[in-house]
Amino acid sequence: MGNKLKGKDLIKLGFPKNNSINIALGQINRYRKREKKERILEEAKEVLLAPEKFQGNAIWGKVAEGLVKPVEVKMHQLKNTRVPFSIYGENEIDEQAKFQLYDALKLPIAVQGALMPDAHYGYGLPIGGVLATENAVIPYGVGVDIGCRMCLTIYPIPVSFLKGKQHQYENILKNHTKFGMRETHDKKQDHEIFYRDEFTEIPLIKRLKDKAYKQLGTSGSGNHFVEFGTVSITEENNEFGLKIGDYIGVLSHSGSRGLGANIAKHYTYLATKQCHLPKNVQHLAWLDLNTHDGQEYWLAMNLAGDYAKACHDNIHDRIAKELGAKPIVKIENHHNFAWKETVNGKECIVHRKGATPAQKNTLGIIPGSMTAPGFIVRGLGNQESLQSASHGAGRKHSRRKCKEKFTKSDVKHQLKINDVTLIGGGIDEAPMAYKNIKKVMANQQELVEVLGTFTPKIVRMDT
């Protein structure tokens, strides 16, 4: 059996006594251990004779790279000075989050950084942190929930229906949205995303396909939600051709579920193995985009982002069907992702971890909390913020602090004052957990302009 294959078998084939042997054993063990030893040795011989033919190959690509141009595994030190950066709403941001950004700005790959007004402490980059790097991607700079995003659909339905048909709308959310680790839809739906090459060509992704299929159209736990609310269009010159006034809207917040979480975990592990950093910044380990793992992560990350979009599309389609209406507008954006963008005339990788893309005329949605309005925005393309804005109000209190500080009746009281119905949701997501969204918006007037608001009325979260 393949799992009996040893380093000396590869040396006998003529493999050099270097790290390519460890890489080969690792790949064989991970992906081919149920296969016959002879078959694997035949393939290994082919790789040894013509490694350049196998570059980019899902299993042997990494071995070929080890033979042709090995990844340099080394200890990196932080630079003494920070690259240029901007902070918005500085007085509202905790020191810990600022220090996390300051460390990231000293990475040898850093080009420019920014901190959004909703920023708070996270793993690796702070949440609300934006970082441009040179030809390198930091898995923890993207975040664990790759492609976490917002999606708003607006319907030509009178707002009075939110009260008049409240019971019916509550049932739509109860019956047609699924949350957390265990809930999935009874009726599974297919999607073109499952026919993408990544699901057959990248071994890790191949193993996650069933899970991704089961979780399509579901939302995560924590701060993820699907809600009905009132959309108020306040800017006459809007891209949707809507008159100033009120409409019914559906807003969702969720990401790439188990698919994204597993991708983040796997490639963060690979990054920390290749890119050694001082202990306090080891979460900022990166993958060079010229390497096999770097390119594979880039493909996997983009797949997870597209999958997150597919989940939102599925949620909104299900709800539209129940409403018996077609949306007249759809606004959506990622806020946990990395993009190739031009910064000061050169192509960089721009990581936005908990930040909304705000290029000139780009539309987005920045939510408040379950009792505070969200804002429909148009980007102003501010270069100093790396064309970014906040991704929400940002947390004022940690989840643990909320459980110590607030009670269920505190939450009920807030919901009652704001006339909001909540299905699910825990104390850790209490409206009081969040910063004041109006203050946050006031601190980013040079980053986005407001076209309208979304005020939640019926909110569904994980129980």
C-alpha positions in Angstrom: 0.0 0.0 0.0 1.1 3.6 -0.7 1.3 4.5 3.0 4.4 2.2 3.4 6.4 4.5 1.0 9.5 5.9 2.7 12.1 8.6 2.1 14.7 6.0 1.1 12.4 4.8 -1.7 12.5 8.3 -3.2 16.3 8.6 -2.7 16.6 5.3 -4.6 14.6 6.9 -7.5 17.2 9.7 -7.5 15.5 12.4 -5.4 18.0 14.9 -4.0 18.5 14.6 -0.2 16.7 17.9 0.5 13.2 19.1 1.5 11.7 17.8 -1.7 11.6 14.4 0.0 9.6 15.7 3.0 7.3 17.6 0.7 6.7 14.5 -1.4 6.0 12.3 1.6 3.7 14.9 3.1 1.6 15.2 -0.1 1.5 11.4 -0.6 0.4 10.9 3.0 -2.2 13.5 2.8 -3.8 12.7 -0.6 -2.6 9.3 -1.9 -2.0 7.0 1.0 -4.6 4.4 -0.1 -2.9 3.8 -3.4 -0.3 1.2 -4.4 3.3 2.0 -3.7 4.4 1.0 -7.2 1.9 3.4 -8.9 3.1 6.3 -6.8 6.7 5.6 -7.4 6.1 5.6 -11.1 4.5 9.0 -10.9 7.3 10.3 -8.6 9.9 9.2 -11.2 8.1 11.2 -13.9 8.1 14.3 -11.6 11.8 13.8 -11.0 12.6 13.6 -14.7 10.5 16.6 -15.8 9.4 18.6 -12.8 8.5 21.7 -14.9 5.7 19.7 -16.5 4.1 19.2 -13.1 4.2 22.8 -11.9 0.7 23.8 -10.9 -0.4 20.2 -10.6 -2.7 19.7 -7.5 -0.6 17.0 -5.8 2.8 16.9 -7.5 3.0 20.7 -8.1 4.4 21.3 -4.7 7.0 18.5 -5.1 8.0 19.9 -8.5 8.5 23.3 -6.9 10.7 21.7 -4.3 12.9 20.3 -7.1 13.0 23.4 -9.3 12.8 26.4 -7.1 12.3 25.5 -3.4 10.3 27.9 -1.2 12.7 29.7 1.1 11.7 28.9 4.6 13.1 31.6 6.9 12.7 33.8 9.9 11.5 37.3 8.9 12.1 40.3 11.2 9.8 43.3 11.4 11.2 46.5 10.0 11.9 49.4 12.4 9.6 51.8 10.6 6.0 51.7 9.5 4.8 52.1 6.0 2.3 55.0 5.4 -1.2 54.6 7.0 -4.3 56.5 7.9 -6.7 56.0 10.8 -10.3 57.2 10.7 -12.2 57.9 13.9 -9.1 57.5 16.0 -10.7 58.4 19.3 -13.3 55.7 19.0 -10.8 52.8 18.4 -9.2 50.8 21.2 -5.4 50.9 21.6 -5.0 47.1 21.0 -6.4 47.4 17.5 -4.1 50.3 16.7 -1.1 48.3 17.9 -2.1 45.3 15.8 -2.1 47.6 12.7 1.2 49.2 13.7 2.8 45.7 13.8 1.4 44.8 10.4 2.7 48.0 8.9 6.3 46.8 9.8 6.0 43.6 7.8 8.7 43.4 5.1 5.9 42.9 2.5 3.7 45.9 3.7 3.1 48.8 1.3 0.3 50.9 3.0 -2.3 50.5 5.6 -5.5 52.0 7.0 -7.8 51.5 10.0 -11.6 52.0 9.7 -13.7 53.8 12.3 -15.4 50.6 13.4 -12.1 48.9 14.1 -11.5 46.5 17.0 -9.0 43.8 18.1 -8.9 40.6 16.1 -6.5 37.8 15.2 -3.7 38.8 12.8 -5.0 42.0 11.3 -7.5 43.9 13.5 -11.1 43.8 12.3 -11.5 47.0 10.3 -7.9 46.8 9.2 -6.8 47.3 5.6 -3.3 46.3 4.4 -1.7 46.5 1.0 1.2 44.1 0.4 3.6 43.3 -2.3 2.9 39.9 -4.1 1.9 38.2 -0.9 -1.3 37.2 0.8 -1.9 36.8 4.5 -4.6 34.3 5.2 -5.4 35.9 8.6 -5.4 39.3 6.8 -8.4 38.0 4.9 -10.0 36.4 8.0 -11.4 33.0 8.8 -14.8 33.7 7.2 -13.5 34.3 3.7 -15.9 36.3 1.6 -18.1 37.3 4.5 -20.4 39.8 2.8 -23.6 41.9 2.8 -26.5 41.6 0.4 -29.6 43.8 0.2 -32.6 43.3 -2.1 -35.3 46.0 -2.4 -38.9 45.1 -3.3 -41.8 47.1 -4.8 -44.0 46.3 -1.8 -45.7 48.9 0.4 -43.9 49.3 3.7 -47.2 48.9 5.6 -47.0 45.2 4.8 -44.2 44.8 7.4 -46.9 45.4 10.0 -50.0 44.1 8.2 -48.3 40.8 7.2 -45.9 40.6 10.1 -46.8 37.1 11.1 -46.4 35.9 7.5 -43.0 37.6 7.2 -41.8 36.1 10.5 -42.8 32.6 9.2 -40.8 33.2 5.9 -37.7 33.8 8.0 -38.4 31.0 10.4 -39.0 28.4 7.6 -36.7 29.6 4.8 -33.5 30.6 6.5 -31.1 28.2 8.2 -28.4 29.1 10.8 -25.4 27.7 12.6 -23.5 24.4 12.4 -26.4 22.0 12.3 -29.3 23.5 10.3 -29.5 22.9 6.5 -32.3 23.2 4.0 -34.4 20.1 3.5 -34.6 20.8 -0.2 -31.1 21.1 -1.5 -30.5 23.2 -4.6 -27.7 22.8 -7.2 -25.6 25.7 -8.3 -23.1 26.3 -11.1 -20.3 26.9 -8.5 -20.1 23.2 -7.8 -18.9 22.6 -11.3 -15.9 24.8 -11.0 -12.5 23.2 -11.6 -11.2 24.0 -8.1 -13.7 21.4 -6.8 -11.9 18.7 -8.7 -8.3 20.0 -9.0 -7.5 21.2 -5.4 -7.4 18.2 -3.1 -8.5 20.1 0.0 -11.5 21.7 -1.9 -12.5 18.4 -3.3 -12.9 17.0 0.2 -15.1 20.0 1.2 -17.5 19.8 -1.7 -20.2 17.7 0.0 -20.2 20.1 3.0 -20.4 23.1 0.7 -23.3 21.5 -1.1 -25.2 20.8 2.1 -24.6 24.3 3.5 -25.6 26.3 0.4 -28.1 29.0 1.2 -27.4 28.8 5.0 -25.9 31.4 7.4 -23.3 31.2 10.1 -23.8 31.8 13.8 -22.5 34.9 15.8 -23.3 38.2 14.1 -24.8 36.7 10.9 -28.4 37.5 10.1 -31.3 37.7 7.6 -33.8 40.5 8.2 -36.8 42.3 6.8 -36.7 46.1 7.2 -37.5 49.5 5.7 -35.3 50.9 3.0 -35.4 54.7 2.8 -33.9 56.2 -0.3 -32.6 59.7 0.5 -30.5 60.6 -2.5 -32.3 61.5 -5.7 -29.4 60.8 -8.0 -29.1 57.1 -7.3 -27.9 54.3 -9.5 -31.1 52.3 -9.1 -33.6 54.8 -10.6 -35.6 54.7 -7.4 -37.7 57.6 -6.2 -36.9 59.1 -2.8 -39.1 57.2 -0.4 -39.6 54.0 1.6 -39.5 50.4 0.3 -39.4 46.9 1.9 -35.9 45.4 1.9 -34.2 42.1 2.9 -30.7 42.3 4.2 -28.4 39.4 4.8 -24.9 39.1 6.4 -23.0 35.8 6.1 -19.9 34.2 4.6 -18.5 31.1 3.1 -19.4 28.7 6.0 -17.4 25.5 6.5 -15.7 25.8 3.1 -14.1 29.2 3.9 -13.2 28.2 7.5 -11.4 25.1 6.4 -9.5 26.9 3.6 -8.4 29.6 6.2 -7.2 27.0 8.6 -5.3 24.9 6.1 -3.5 27.8 4.4 -2.8 29.6 7.6 -1.0 26.5 8.8 1.0 26.3 5.6 1.9 30.0 5.9 3.2 29.6 9.5 5.3 26.7 8.4 7.0 28.7 5.6 7.0 32.2 7.0 8.5 32.4 10.5 7.8 35.6 12.3 8.3 36.9 15.9 5.8 35.3 18.2 3.6 38.4 18.7 2.9 38.6 14.9 3.0 35.0 13.8 -0.7 35.3 12.8 0.5 37.6 10.0 2.4 34.8 8.3 2.0 35.2 4.5 2.1 33.1 1.4 4.2 34.4 -1.6 2.0 34.5 -4.6 4.8 33.1 -6.8 4.6 29.8 -4.9 2.4 26.7 -5.3 0.7 27.3 -2.0 0.2 31.0 -2.6 -1.4 30.5 -6.0 -3.6 27.6 -4.6 -4.8 29.8 -1.7 -5.6 32.6 -4.2 -7.8 30.2 -6.2 -9.4 28.7 -3.0 -10.1 32.2 -1.5 -11.8 33.4 -4.7 -13.9 30.2 -4.8 -14.9 30.8 -1.2 -15.9 34.4 -2.1 -18.0 33.2 -5.0 -19.5 30.5 -2.8 -20.5 33.1 -0.2 -22.2 35.1 -2.9 -24.0 32.0 -4.1 -25.3 31.4 -0.6 -26.7 35.0 -0.4 -28.3 34.6 -3.9 -29.9 31.4 -2.7 -31.3 33.0 0.5 -32.7 36.0 -1.4 -34.2 33.8 -4.1 -36.0 31.6 -1.6 -37.4 34.7 0.2 -38.4 36.4 -3.1 -40.3 33.3 -4.1 -42.2 33.3 -0.8 -43.0 37.1 -1.2 -44.2 36.5 -4.7 -42.2 39.5 -5.9 -39.0 40.1 -7.8 -36.4 42.5 -6.3 -36.0 45.8 -8.1 -32.5 46.4 -6.8 -29.7 44.3 -5.4 -26.6 45.8 -3.6 -23.9 43.5 -2.3 -20.2 43.6 -1.2 -17.6 41.4 0.5 -15.9 42.7 3.6 -13.4 39.8 4.4 -11.3 39.4 1.3 -8.1 40.3 -0.7 -8.0 41.9 -4.1 -5.3 42.7 -6.7 -5.5 46.5 -6.9 -3.2 49.4 -7.9 -1.7 51.3 -5.0 0.6 54.3 -5.8 1.1 53.0 -9.4 2.0 49.4 -8.6 -0.1 46.2 -8.3 -0.6 45.2 -4.7 -2.7 42.7 -2.7 -5.2 44.7 -0.7 -6.5 42.8 2.3 -9.8 44.1 3.8 -10.6 42.4 7.0 -13.9 43.7 8.2 -13.8 46.6 5.7 -16.0 47.6 2.7 -14.6 48.3 -0.7 -15.2 52.0 -1.5 -13.7 52.6 -4.9 -15.2 55.6 -6.8 -18.9 55.0 -7.4 -18.8 51.4 -6.0 -22.0 50.6 -4.1 -22.0 48.9 -0.7 -24.0 48.4 2.5 -22.8 49.1 6.0 -25.1 47.6 8.7 -25.6 49.0 12.2 -27.1 46.5 14.7 -30.4 44.7 15.1 -31.9 48.0 16.3 -29.8 50.6 14.4 -30.0 51.5 10.8 -27.6 50.3 8.1 -26.4 52.6 5.3 -26.5 52.2 1.5 -23.3 53.9 0.4 -21.4 54.9 -2.7 -17.6 54.9 -2.5 -15.6 58.1 -3.0 -12.3 56.3 -4.0 -10.2 57.8 -1.2 -6.6 56.6 -1.8 -5.5 57.2 1.8 -8.1 54.7 3.1 -7.0 52.3 0.3 -10.4 52.9 -1.1 -12.1 51.3 1.9 -14.8 52.1 4.5 -16.1 50.4 7.7 -18.0 47.1 7.5 -20.5 48.0 10.2 -20.7 49.8 13.5 -18.0 47.6 15.1 -18.1 46.0 18.5 -17.8 48.1 21.6 -18.0 45.0 24.0 -16.6 41.5 23.5 -19.0 38.6 23.5 -17.9 37.6 27.0 -18.3 41.2 28.2 -21.9 41.3 26.9 -22.8 38.1 28.8 -21.4 39.7 32.0 -22.9 43.1 31.4 -26.4 42.6 29.9 -29.5 40.5 30.6 -32.2 39.1 28.3 -34.6 41.7 29.6 -32.1 44.5 28.7 -32.2 43.2 25.1 -36.0 42.9 25.1 -36.3 46.5 26.3 -34.1 47.7 23.4 -36.1 45.7 20.9 -39.3 47.1 22.2 -38.2 50.7 22.1 -37.1 50.2 18.5 -40.2 48.1 17.5 -38.0 45.2 16.3 -39.0 41.5 16.4 -36.1 39.1 17.0 -36.1 35.4 16.1 -33.0 33.7 17.7 -30.0 35.9 18.7 -28.1 35.7 22.0 -27.0 38.3 24.5 -23.6 38.4 22.9 -25.3 40.1 19.9 -27.2 42.7 22.0 -27.6 46.0 20.3 -25.6 47.6 23.1 -22.6 45.4 22.1 -22.0 47.8 19.1 -20.6 51.3 18.6 -22.9 54.1 17.6 -23.3 53.6 13.8 -24.1 57.3 13.3 -20.8 58.3 14.9 -19.0 55.7 12.7 -20.6 57.2 9.6 -19.7 60.7 10.6 -16.0 59.6 10.9 -16.0 58.4 7.3 -17.6 61.1 5.3 -14.5 61.4 3.1 -14.7 57.7 2.3 -18.3 57.2 1.3 -21.5 59.1 0.6 -24.9 57.9 1.8 -27.7 57.1 -0.6 -30.2 55.7 1.8 -30.7 53.6 5.0 -32.0 50.2 5.9 -33.9 49.9 9.3 -34.3 46.4 10.6 -37.8 45.3 11.7 -37.9 41.5 11.7 -34.5 40.0 12.5 -33.5 36.3 12.3 -30.2 35.0 13.8 -28.8 31.8 15.1 -30.5 30.6 18.3 
